[in-house]
Amino acid sequence: MPRRYSGASTQQAQLEALAGLESGRLRMSAFGSANTWLVPQALLRFAARYPRIELSLARVDAGTELAALRAGELDLALTTSLDVDEQTADDAIKTVRVLDDEYYLALPGGHRLAGRKRIAFKDLAQEIWIEGAHPDCLGSLEELSTLIGAEPRIGFYCDDWTGKQALVGAGLGIMLCPRLAMGDLRADIIVRRLPRSLPPRTIYAAVPGGYRAPAVDEMLACLKEVAESRPPAPPS
């Protein structure tokens, strides 16, 4: 992975890289569904390679990740195309695409549509939806309204994936489930594909745009390696 060193010679850059991976810390932020598979696997790989780097996963309010990165409070922040895209970057921030994350529909096991392999959006017009915290949410409600032909009826709000799954499993509603979050689905939930008219969200890693510690590039490499191994497949 390329690294940036202001005016340093090749030998000096190598010494800085070695020193930078023998000590120090790496502060990250992420969001709920990324923390179910992508982030733990990337942290595991990084820790095995660089055990002397202190890793931390910070709690940052949704929408403030880039501000925290600019302020030097974070070294890397995971975010999505709901907030940024590859054109968002400026001199202080660089965004790196990690993966495209497909959306699926999660239904209670006994749901009237559970027996179908494919479900049309129009079939969901009267359903009760379970909403989550940004960016693990229904996305643009206006877009969803257009797709299903009605304003979505949001009956429950829940920020964590364990709680959202419990609500779906209990038969209280349905939810959108990104592929990232499918590593440990409850047995009483059925997952079905959605029409292609709902585009995937892109997962980005935001990092400092200028000089950054060597550990940041190594974490980027770990994230990409995990992403290339493919998120957990939806149940058949």
Residue pairs with C-beta under 8 A, 6 or more apart in sequence:
1 217
1 218
1 220
1 221
2 217
3 13
3 17
3 212
3 214
3 217
4 210
4 211
4 212
5 12
5 13
5 16
5 211
6 210
6 211
8 16
16 214
17 214
20 213
20 214
20 215
21 50
21 52
21 53
21 214
21 215
21 218
22 52
23 52
23 53
24 53
24 54
24 213
24 215
25 53
25 54
25 55
25 56
25 215
26 46
26 53
26 54
26 55
26 56
26 75
26 76
26 213
26 215
26 216
26 219
27 56
27 58
27 73
27 74
27 75
27 76
28 39
28 55
28 56
28 57
28 58
28 74
28 75
28 76
28 77
28 78
28 219
29 57
29 58
29 59
29 60
29 65
29 68
29 74
29 76
29 77
29 78
30 38
30 39
30 57
30 77
30 78
31 62
31 78
31 79
31 80
31 133
31 135
31 136
32 132
32 133
32 136
32 159
32 160
32 161
32 181
33 101
33 136
33 161
33 178
33 180
33 181
34 78
34 180
34 203
35 57
36 161
36 180
36 181
36 183
36 184
37 180
37 181
37 182
37 183
37 226
37 231
37 232
38 78
38 98
38 99
38 180
38 203
38 223
38 226
38 227
38 231
39 57
39 78
41 226
41 229
42 219
42 222
42 223
42 225
42 226
43 55
43 57
43 222
45 222
45 225
45 226
46 53
46 55
46 215
46 218
46 219
46 222
47 53
47 55
49 218
49 222
50 215
50 218
53 215
58 68
58 73
58 74
60 68
60 74
60 77
62 133
62 134
62 135
63 83
63 134
65 74
65 77
65 78
65 79
65 83
65 206
66 77
66 79
66 84
66 88
66 93
66 206
68 74
68 77
69 75
69 76
69 77
69 92
69 93
69 206
69 207
69 208
70 92
70 93
75 207
75 208
75 212
75 213
75 215
75 216
75 219
76 205
76 206
76 207
76 216
76 219
76 220
77 205
77 206
77 207
78 98
78 203
78 204
78 205
78 206
78 223
79 95
79 135
79 203
79 204
79 206
80 101
80 135
80 201
80 202
80 203
80 204
81 201
81 202
81 204
82 134
82 135
82 137
82 139
82 201
83 135
84 95
84 204
84 206
85 95
85 202
85 204
86 95
86 97
86 204
88 95
89 95
89 209
90 209
91 209
91 210
92 208
92 209
92 210
93 206
93 207
93 208
93 209
94 206
94 207
94 208
94 209
95 204
95 205
95 206
96 204
96 205
96 206
96 207
96 220
97 202
97 203
97 204
98 202
98 203
98 204
98 205
98 223
98 224
98 227
99 202
99 203
99 227
99 231
100 200
100 201
100 202
100 203
101 178
101 179
101 180
101 200
101 201
101 202
101 203
101 231
102 178
102 179
102 200
103 176
103 177
103 178
103 179
103 194
103 198
103 200
103 201
104 176
104 177
104 178
104 179
104 182
104 191
104 192
104 193
104 194
104 234
105 119
105 124
105 174
105 175
105 176
105 177
105 191
105 192
105 193
105 194
106 165
106 168
106 174
106 175
106 176
106 177
106 185
106 189
106 190
106 191
107 113
107 114
107 168
107 174
107 189
107 190
107 191
107 192
108 114
108 168
108 169
108 170
108 171
108 172
108 174
108 188
108 189
108 190
109 169
109 187
109 188
109 189
109 190
110 171
111 171
111 174
111 190
113 119
113 123
113 192
114 190
114 192
116 192
117 192
117 193
118 192
118 193
118 195
119 192
119 193
119 194
120 195
121 147
121 148
121 149
121 194
121 195
121 197
121 198
122 148
122 149
124 148
124 174
125 148
125 149
125 150
126 150
126 153
127 152
127 153
127 173
127 174
128 153
128 154
128 155
128 156
128 172
128 173
128 174
129 138
129 152
129 153
129 154
129 155
129 173
129 174
129 175
130 154
130 155
130 156
130 157
130 158
130 164
130 167
130 168
130 172
130 173
130 174
130 175
131 137
131 138
131 154
131 156
131 157
131 158
131 175
132 138
132 157
132 158
132 159
132 161
132 164
132 175
133 159
135 201
136 161
136 178
136 181
138 144
138 152
138 154
138 176
139 176
139 201
141 151
141 152
144 152
145 151
145 152
147 195
147 197
147 198
155 172
155 173
156 167
156 172
156 173
158 164
158 167
161 181
164 175
165 185
165 186
165 189
166 186
167 173
167 175
168 174
168 175
168 186
168 189
169 186
169 188
169 189
176 194
177 185
177 191
178 201
179 231
179 232
179 233
179 234
180 203
180 231
182 191
182 231
182 232
182 233
182 234
182 235
183 231
183 232
185 191
185 235
190 235
191 234
191 235
193 234
203 227
205 220
205 223
207 216
207 220
208 216
